[in-house]
Amino acid sequence: MRAVRSAPFAVIECAGNLDELVVAEWNAEAERIFGYTADEAVGRRLADTIVSELDAETFGRALGKESAPLRCTHTRKDGRAVVCEWRYAPVLDEAGEPIRLLCFGQDVTEQVEAVEKFKEGDMILRAILGTVDAAVTRMDRDGFCTFHEGKTLESLGLRSGQFVGLNVFDDPPAPMDMEPMRRAVRGEFVRTRVEAFGMAWETWLVPLTDERGERNGAVSFTLDATEAKVREDELKARLDVIERQQQVIRDLSTPIIEVWDSVLTLPMMGVVDSRRAADVMDDLLAAIVDKRARFAILDLTGVEVVDTKTASYLIELIRAIRLLGAEGVITGIRPNVAQTMVSLGLDLSGIATVGNLRAGLKLCMRRVAADGAAPPGAPPRAPGGAAPRLPGSDGR
């Protein structure tokens, strides 16, 4: 007993009435594991310290023979549970009768917890692989496959573990791209999406490291993404349709009409926001260049509300029209729109504004006629000239 008092495992000697298993010796490791000092344990029944009555009976049955390892869960002095693995050695007298019982115990709590965590993780993994259309592959640091399972393998005509023992750096047994796996084994995170066997597959390849931070192979998780791919394609198709419909709506909401030679008109309806005003500017300026227009009438009769930024856009549009060598005319400004422009302090002194589209068209026609009657090189005549006759009209 003196030789084992400093042993790295618990040593408990039971003496006296062996049916009661009274503690006779209690070493330092037993004190560390169970929290009881030797003074607290020696002289007491083993069942009054760390073992239950049922465990005490198991200990007692070890008398007369060396036992196989036995695991028991004990309660420490502080109430915490600890798991020990025990071996027993009876001490016999000259007649061969047991007079003492030596109990050698090792704390295996951490090992038991680790095994339980492993079992739980394995149970979760098995549930996932047996339910989800997925496959998991594990490659070691040299590229050899050590694990290859999953429900998806069945749909591909493969069996679980079929690739175990194969190396990702060798030629594959079937036509498939092994480069992503090779990159993962080299330490690179890879995510791929491929279409094969008439289905879409998404794979995550995660490099692994050991406790020293060195490369330790990789694990791949392949998921059947066919349904997601179908939904994604449908969503893209719908978005394309919506975009085309919005373009048609924008074109219909801002129609640019050539009402006369070199005269364009843009009737606007509804609410004009900043985005719509920007689209109008792009379309109208392009039409002026394309049609070589001399005048552009911006009719706001159908516009009831504009925000402050949009009102500034409209003034900038008229100025941009002038930079192209044409003249902009604003018609049909409603009172509330006029108030917005005035409150902003916008300078409209150099912009032609009339009450309605008809008056704006007459103004442009008079100026076109005046420009046409002027001698070459003469400046345009002031408004007031006779309006040109419309083809097929009686002149009235």
ROVEXVEX-667645 format. One record per residue (C-alpha): z negated, y negated, x negated; residue number from 0. Coordinates in steps of 0.1 Angstrom, whole numbers, plus 5000, padded with zeros to 4 digits. Layout:
N
+------+------+------+-----+
:    w :    v :    u :   n :
+------+------+------+-----+
:    Z :    Y :    X : NUM :
...
+------+------+------+-----+
REM end
This chain:
396
+------+------+------+-----+
:    w :    v :    u :   n :
+------+------+------+-----+
: 5000 : 5000 : 5000 :   0 :
: 4993 : 4977 : 4971 :   1 :
: 5028 : 4983 : 4958 :   2 :
: 5045 : 4972 : 4991 :   3 :
: 5023 : 4943 : 5001 :   4 :
: 5050 : 4919 : 4985 :   5 :
: 5080 : 4939 : 4998 :   6 :
: 5107 : 4920 : 5016 :   7 :
: 5101 : 4939 : 5048 :   8 :
: 5072 : 4943 : 5071 :   9 :
: 5047 : 4971 : 5062 :  10 :
: 5020 : 4980 : 5087 :  11 :
: 4996 : 5009 : 5081 :  12 :
: 4979 : 5024 : 5111 :  13 :
: 4947 : 5044 : 5106 :  14 :
: 4917 : 5057 : 5125 :  15 :
: 4925 : 5072 : 5159 :  16 :
: 4962 : 5075 : 5157 :  17 :
: 4966 : 5078 : 5194 :  18 :
: 4954 : 5042 : 5195 :  19 :
: 4974 : 5030 : 5164 :  20 :
: 4948 : 5006 : 5150 :  21 :
: 4961 : 4983 : 5123 :  22 :
: 4946 : 4990 : 5088 :  23 :
: 4970 : 4970 : 5066 :  24 :
: 4993 : 4941 : 5073 :  25 :
: 5015 : 4927 : 5045 :  26 :
: 5028 : 4891 : 5040 :  27 :
: 5062 : 4898 : 5054 :  28 :
: 5047 : 4911 : 5086 :  29 :
: 5027 : 4879 : 5088 :  30 :
: 5059 : 4858 : 5083 :  31 :
: 5078 : 4878 : 5110 :  32 :
: 5052 : 4880 : 5137 :  33 :
: 5030 : 4850 : 5130 :  34 :
: 4997 : 4869 : 5128 :  35 :
: 4977 : 4868 : 5096 :  36 :
: 4962 : 4900 : 5082 :  37 :
: 4927 : 4889 : 5092 :  38 :
: 4940 : 4885 : 5128 :  39 :
: 4958 : 4918 : 5129 :  40 :
: 4937 : 4943 : 5109 :  41 :
: 4912 : 4962 : 5131 :  42 :
: 4931 : 4956 : 5163 :  43 :
: 4952 : 4980 : 5183 :  44 :
: 4989 : 4977 : 5175 :  45 :
: 4995 : 4974 : 5213 :  46 :
: 4973 : 4943 : 5213 :  47 :
: 4994 : 4924 : 5187 :  48 :
: 5031 : 4929 : 5186 :  49 :
: 5041 : 4960 : 5206 :  50 :
: 5040 : 4969 : 5242 :  51 :
: 5022 : 5000 : 5255 :  52 :
: 5056 : 5017 : 5259 :  53 :
: 5066 : 5009 : 5223 :  54 :
: 5032 : 5021 : 5211 :  55 :
: 5039 : 5055 : 5227 :  56 :
: 5072 : 5055 : 5208 :  57 :
: 5055 : 5047 : 5176 :  58 :
: 5030 : 5075 : 5183 :  59 :
: 5057 : 5101 : 5188 :  60 :
: 5068 : 5095 : 5152 :  61 :
: 5036 : 5112 : 5139 :  62 :
: 5043 : 5144 : 5121 :  63 :
: 5079 : 5136 : 5112 :  64 :
: 5101 : 5109 : 5097 :  65 :
: 5118 : 5090 : 5124 :  66 :
: 5153 : 5076 : 5128 :  67 :
: 5156 : 5038 : 5129 :  68 :
: 5142 : 5023 : 5161 :  69 :
: 5149 : 4988 : 5173 :  70 :
: 5122 : 4970 : 5193 :  71 :
: 5119 : 4935 : 5207 :  72 :
: 5085 : 4920 : 5199 :  73 :
: 5067 : 4888 : 5209 :  74 :
: 5054 : 4867 : 5181 :  75 :
: 5021 : 4849 : 5182 :  76 :
: 5039 : 4817 : 5192 :  77 :
: 5057 : 4835 : 5221 :  78 :
: 5091 : 4837 : 5206 :  79 :
: 5110 : 4870 : 5207 :  80 :
: 5119 : 4888 : 5175 :  81 :
: 5139 : 4920 : 5170 :  82 :
: 5129 : 4945 : 5143 :  83 :
: 5143 : 4978 : 5131 :  84 :
: 5116 : 5003 : 5122 :  85 :
: 5112 : 5034 : 5102 :  86 :
: 5081 : 5055 : 5101 :  87 :
: 5064 : 5077 : 5075 :  88 :
: 5033 : 5097 : 5084 :  89 :
: 5007 : 5102 : 5057 :  90 :
: 4994 : 5138 : 5058 :  91 :
: 4961 : 5152 : 5046 :  92 :
: 4957 : 5184 : 5025 :  93 :
: 4960 : 5205 : 5057 :  94 :
: 4992 : 5188 : 5066 :  95 :
: 4977 : 5168 : 5095 :  96 :
: 4987 : 5131 : 5099 :  97 :
: 4959 : 5108 : 5090 :  98 :
: 4978 : 5075 : 5087 :  99 :
: 5011 : 5061 : 5099 : 100 :
: 5032 : 5037 : 5077 : 101 :
: 5056 : 5015 : 5097 : 102 :
: 5084 : 4997 : 5078 : 103 :
: 5101 : 4970 : 5098 : 104 :
: 5130 : 4946 : 5091 : 105 :
: 5138 : 4915 : 5110 : 106 :
: 5173 : 4919 : 5125 : 107 :
: 5171 : 4891 : 5151 : 108 :
: 5200 : 4872 : 5136 : 109 :
: 5221 : 4903 : 5133 : 110 :
: 5215 : 4912 : 5169 : 111 :
: 5223 : 4877 : 5181 : 112 :
: 5255 : 4877 : 5160 : 113 :
: 5265 : 4911 : 5175 : 114 :
: 5258 : 4898 : 5210 : 115 :
: 5278 : 4867 : 5204 : 116 :
: 5306 : 4889 : 5191 : 117 :
: 5305 : 4912 : 5221 : 118 :
: 5305 : 4882 : 5245 : 119 :
: 5335 : 4866 : 5226 : 120 :
: 5353 : 4900 : 5226 : 121 :
: 5346 : 4904 : 5264 : 122 :
: 5360 : 4869 : 5271 : 123 :
: 5390 : 4875 : 5249 : 124 :
: 5397 : 4909 : 5267 : 125 :
: 5394 : 4892 : 5301 : 126 :
: 5419 : 4865 : 5291 : 127 :
: 5444 : 4889 : 5274 : 128 :
: 5442 : 4912 : 5304 : 129 :
: 5448 : 4885 : 5330 : 130 :
: 5468 : 4856 : 5315 : 131 :
: 5505 : 4861 : 5304 : 132 :
: 5497 : 4855 : 5268 : 133 :
: 5497 : 4872 : 5234 : 134 :
: 5474 : 4867 : 5204 : 135 :
: 5483 : 4876 : 5169 : 136 :
: 5460 : 4874 : 5138 : 137 :
: 5475 : 4873 : 5103 : 138 :
: 5454 : 4876 : 5071 : 139 :
: 5457 : 4854 : 5041 : 140 :
: 5485 : 4876 : 5027 : 141 :
: 5505 : 4875 : 5059 : 142 :
: 5496 : 4910 : 5072 : 143 :
: 5492 : 4913 : 5110 : 144 :
: 5457 : 4926 : 5118 : 145 :
: 5456 : 4920 : 5156 : 146 :
: 5483 : 4919 : 5181 : 147 :
: 5474 : 4922 : 5218 : 148 :
: 5481 : 4905 : 5252 : 149 :
: 5494 : 4910 : 5287 : 150 :
: 5527 : 4893 : 5277 : 151 :
: 5536 : 4922 : 5254 : 152 :
: 5542 : 4944 : 5284 : 153 :
: 5568 : 4921 : 5298 : 154 :
: 5586 : 4921 : 5265 : 155 :
: 5586 : 4959 : 5262 : 156 :
: 5561 : 4959 : 5234 : 157 :
: 5528 : 4978 : 5231 : 158 :
: 5494 : 4964 : 5220 : 159 :
: 5491 : 4965 : 5182 : 160 :
: 5527 : 4972 : 5176 : 161 :
: 5530 : 4946 : 5148 : 162 :
: 5497 : 4955 : 5132 : 163 :
: 5503 : 4962 : 5095 : 164 :
: 5536 : 4943 : 5094 : 165 :
: 5539 : 4913 : 5071 : 166 :
: 5552 : 4879 : 5084 : 167 :
: 5569 : 4873 : 5050 : 168 :
: 5590 : 4905 : 5054 : 169 :
: 5622 : 4908 : 5076 : 170 :
: 5611 : 4910 : 5113 : 171 :
: 5616 : 4943 : 5131 : 172 :
: 5633 : 4924 : 5159 : 173 :
: 5655 : 4893 : 5160 : 174 :
: 5629 : 4865 : 5160 : 175 :
: 5620 : 4834 : 5140 : 176 :
: 5590 : 4842 : 5117 : 177 :
: 5591 : 4808 : 5099 : 178 :
: 5564 : 4792 : 5121 : 179 :
: 5540 : 4821 : 5114 : 180 :
: 5547 : 4818 : 5077 : 181 :
: 5540 : 4781 : 5078 : 182 :
: 5507 : 4788 : 5096 : 183 :
: 5496 : 4813 : 5070 : 184 :
: 5503 : 4787 : 5043 : 185 :
: 5479 : 4764 : 5060 : 186 :
: 5500 : 4743 : 5085 : 187 :
: 5492 : 4739 : 5122 : 188 :
: 5524 : 4746 : 5141 : 189 :
: 5533 : 4743 : 5178 : 190 :
: 5566 : 4757 : 5190 : 191 :
: 5585 : 4761 : 5222 : 192 :
: 5614 : 4785 : 5224 : 193 :
: 5634 : 4803 : 5251 : 194 :
: 5639 : 4840 : 5246 : 195 :
: 5644 : 4871 : 5267 : 196 :
: 5653 : 4848 : 5296 : 197 :
: 5619 : 4831 : 5295 : 198 :
: 5602 : 4801 : 5279 : 199 :
: 5574 : 4806 : 5254 : 200 :
: 5550 : 4781 : 5240 : 201 :
: 5531 : 4791 : 5208 : 202 :
: 5502 : 4775 : 5190 : 203 :
: 5496 : 4787 : 5154 : 204 :
: 5463 : 4777 : 5139 : 205 :
: 5455 : 4782 : 5102 : 206 :
: 5421 : 4796 : 5094 : 207 :
: 5397 : 4790 : 5065 : 208 :
: 5368 : 4810 : 5052 : 209 :
: 5332 : 4798 : 5045 : 210 :
: 5344 : 4783 : 5012 : 211 :
: 5372 : 4763 : 5029 : 212 :
: 5399 : 4784 : 5014 : 213 :
: 5430 : 4796 : 5034 : 214 :
: 5422 : 4828 : 5054 : 215 :
: 5454 : 4835 : 5073 : 216 :
: 5461 : 4822 : 5108 : 217 :
: 5460 : 4831 : 5145 : 218 :
: 5488 : 4825 : 5170 : 219 :
: 5485 : 4821 : 5208 : 220 :
: 5517 : 4826 : 5228 : 221 :
: 5518 : 4816 : 5264 : 222 :
: 5545 : 4822 : 5291 : 223 :
: 5557 : 4787 : 5298 : 224 :
: 5586 : 4796 : 5321 : 225 :
: 5570 : 4783 : 5353 : 226 :
: 5560 : 4751 : 5335 : 227 :
: 5595 : 4747 : 5321 : 228 :
: 5610 : 4751 : 5356 : 229 :
: 5587 : 4724 : 5370 : 230 :
: 5594 : 4701 : 5341 : 231 :
: 5632 : 4705 : 5346 : 232 :
: 5627 : 4698 : 5383 : 233 :
: 5606 : 4667 : 5376 : 234 :
: 5632 : 4654 : 5351 : 235 :
: 5660 : 4659 : 5377 : 236 :
: 5640 : 4641 : 5403 : 237 :
: 5633 : 4612 : 5380 : 238 :
: 5670 : 4610 : 5372 : 239 :
: 5677 : 4608 : 5409 : 240 :
: 5651 : 4582 : 5414 : 241 :
: 5664 : 4561 : 5385 : 242 :
: 5700 : 4563 : 5399 : 243 :
: 5687 : 4553 : 5433 : 244 :
: 5667 : 4524 : 5419 : 245 :
: 5699 : 4512 : 5401 : 246 :
: 5718 : 4514 : 5433 : 247 :
: 5691 : 4494 : 5450 : 248 :
: 5691 : 4468 : 5423 : 249 :
: 5729 : 4465 : 5425 : 250 :
: 5727 : 4461 : 5463 : 251 :
: 5699 : 4436 : 5462 : 252 :
: 5717 : 4414 : 5437 : 253 :
: 5754 : 4415 : 5447 : 254 :
: 5776 : 4392 : 5426 : 255 :
: 5806 : 4381 : 5447 : 256 :
: 5837 : 4362 : 5435 : 257 :
: 5842 : 4340 : 5466 : 258 :
: 5869 : 4319 : 5451 : 259 :
: 5889 : 4316 : 5419 : 260 :
: 5864 : 4309 : 5391 : 261 :
: 5835 : 4307 : 5417 : 262 :
: 5808 : 4334 : 5418 : 263 :
: 5779 : 4336 : 5442 : 264 :
: 5747 : 4356 : 5440 : 265 :
: 5728 : 4358 : 5473 : 266 :
: 5692 : 4369 : 5468 : 267 :
: 5670 : 4385 : 5494 : 268 :
: 5634 : 4394 : 5497 : 269 :
: 5607 : 4389 : 5470 : 270 :
: 5619 : 4380 : 5435 : 271 :
: 5596 : 4391 : 5408 : 272 :
: 5599 : 4386 : 5370 : 273 :
: 5616 : 4420 : 5364 : 274 :
: 5642 : 4414 : 5391 : 275 :
: 5648 : 4378 : 5379 : 276 :
: 5655 : 4392 : 5344 : 277 :
: 5679 : 4418 : 5358 : 278 :
: 5697 : 4390 : 5377 : 279 :
: 5701 : 4370 : 5345 : 280 :
: 5716 : 4398 : 5326 : 281 :
: 5740 : 4408 : 5354 : 282 :
: 5751 : 4372 : 5363 : 283 :
: 5757 : 4361 : 5327 : 284 :
: 5778 : 4393 : 5321 : 285 :
: 5798 : 4386 : 5353 : 286 :
: 5805 : 4350 : 5343 : 287 :
: 5820 : 4361 : 5310 : 288 :
: 5839 : 4390 : 5326 : 289 :
: 5854 : 4368 : 5354 : 290 :
: 5857 : 4337 : 5333 : 291 :
: 5839 : 4318 : 5361 : 292 :
: 5836 : 4281 : 5362 : 293 :
: 5808 : 4280 : 5388 : 294 :
: 5779 : 4303 : 5397 : 295 :
: 5761 : 4298 : 5430 : 296 :
: 5725 : 4311 : 5432 : 297 :
: 5717 : 4313 : 5469 : 298 :
: 5679 : 4315 : 5476 : 299 :
: 5682 : 4313 : 5514 : 300 :
: 5667 : 4348 : 5518 : 301 :
: 5640 : 4344 : 5492 : 302 :
: 5606 : 4335 : 5508 : 303 :
: 5583 : 4338 : 5478 : 304 :
: 5586 : 4335 : 5440 : 305 :
: 5558 : 4335 : 5415 : 306 :
: 5554 : 4309 : 5388 : 307 :
: 5570 : 4330 : 5361 : 308 :
: 5600 : 4337 : 5383 : 309 :
: 5606 : 4301 : 5390 : 310 :
: 5608 : 4294 : 5353 : 311 :
: 5633 : 4323 : 5350 : 312 :
: 5656 : 4307 : 5375 : 313 :
: 5657 : 4274 : 5356 : 314 :
: 5663 : 4293 : 5324 : 315 :
: 5692 : 4311 : 5341 : 316 :
: 5709 : 4278 : 5350 : 317 :
: 5706 : 4266 : 5314 : 318 :
: 5720 : 4299 : 5301 : 319 :
: 5749 : 4295 : 5325 : 320 :
: 5757 : 4261 : 5309 : 321 :
: 5757 : 4277 : 5275 : 322 :
: 5785 : 4299 : 5286 : 323 :
: 5806 : 4268 : 5297 : 324 :
: 5800 : 4272 : 5334 : 325 :
: 5779 : 4253 : 5359 : 326 :
: 5751 : 4267 : 5380 : 327 :
: 5744 : 4256 : 5416 : 328 :
: 5712 : 4265 : 5435 : 329 :
: 5714 : 4266 : 5473 : 330 :
: 5691 : 4273 : 5502 : 331 :
: 5657 : 4266 : 5485 : 332 :
: 5629 : 4271 : 5510 : 333 :
: 5601 : 4246 : 5513 : 334 :
: 5574 : 4269 : 5498 : 335 :
: 5597 : 4278 : 5469 : 336 :
: 5604 : 4241 : 5463 : 337 :
: 5567 : 4234 : 5463 : 338 :
: 5562 : 4261 : 5436 : 339 :
: 5588 : 4246 : 5414 : 340 :
: 5574 : 4211 : 5418 : 341 :
: 5539 : 4222 : 5411 : 342 :
: 5551 : 4237 : 5378 : 343 :
: 5566 : 4204 : 5368 : 344 :
: 5601 : 4220 : 5364 : 345 :
: 5628 : 4195 : 5356 : 346 :
: 5656 : 4199 : 5382 : 347 :
: 5672 : 4166 : 5377 : 348 :
: 5702 : 4181 : 5358 : 349 :
: 5707 : 4210 : 5382 : 350 :
: 5730 : 4208 : 5413 : 351 :
: 5711 : 4218 : 5444 : 352 :
: 5723 : 4218 : 5480 : 353 :
: 5709 : 4229 : 5513 : 354 :
: 5729 : 4261 : 5520 : 355 :
: 5756 : 4283 : 5507 : 356 :
: 5784 : 4267 : 5527 : 357 :
: 5776 : 4233 : 5511 : 358 :
: 5774 : 4248 : 5477 : 359 :
: 5808 : 4265 : 5481 : 360 :
: 5823 : 4232 : 5492 : 361 :
: 5808 : 4214 : 5462 : 362 :
: 5823 : 4240 : 5438 : 363 :
: 5857 : 4239 : 5455 : 364 :
: 5859 : 4201 : 5453 : 365 :
: 5850 : 4202 : 5416 : 366 :
: 5876 : 4230 : 5410 : 367 :
: 5902 : 4209 : 5428 : 368 :
: 5892 : 4178 : 5409 : 369 :
: 5894 : 4196 : 5376 : 370 :
: 5928 : 4210 : 5385 : 371 :
: 5943 : 4176 : 5394 : 372 :
: 5930 : 4158 : 5363 : 373 :
: 5955 : 4152 : 5334 : 374 :
: 5952 : 4175 : 5305 : 375 :
: 5923 : 4164 : 5283 : 376 :
: 5908 : 4141 : 5310 : 377 :
: 5872 : 4146 : 5320 : 378 :
: 5864 : 4163 : 5353 : 379 :
: 5865 : 4140 : 5383 : 380 :
: 5833 : 4133 : 5402 : 381 :
: 5827 : 4153 : 5434 : 382 :
: 5844 : 4139 : 5465 : 383 :
: 5880 : 4150 : 5460 : 384 :
: 5898 : 4169 : 5488 : 385 :
: 5889 : 4205 : 5491 : 386 :
: 5918 : 4230 : 5483 : 387 :
: 5935 : 4246 : 5511 : 388 :
: 5926 : 4283 : 5517 : 389 :
: 5956 : 4307 : 5516 : 390 :
: 5969 : 4313 : 5551 : 391 :
: 5949 : 4285 : 5567 : 392 :
: 5962 : 4256 : 5588 : 393 :
: 5945 : 4231 : 5566 : 394 :
: 5917 : 4222 : 5590 : 395 :
+------+------+------+-----+
REM end
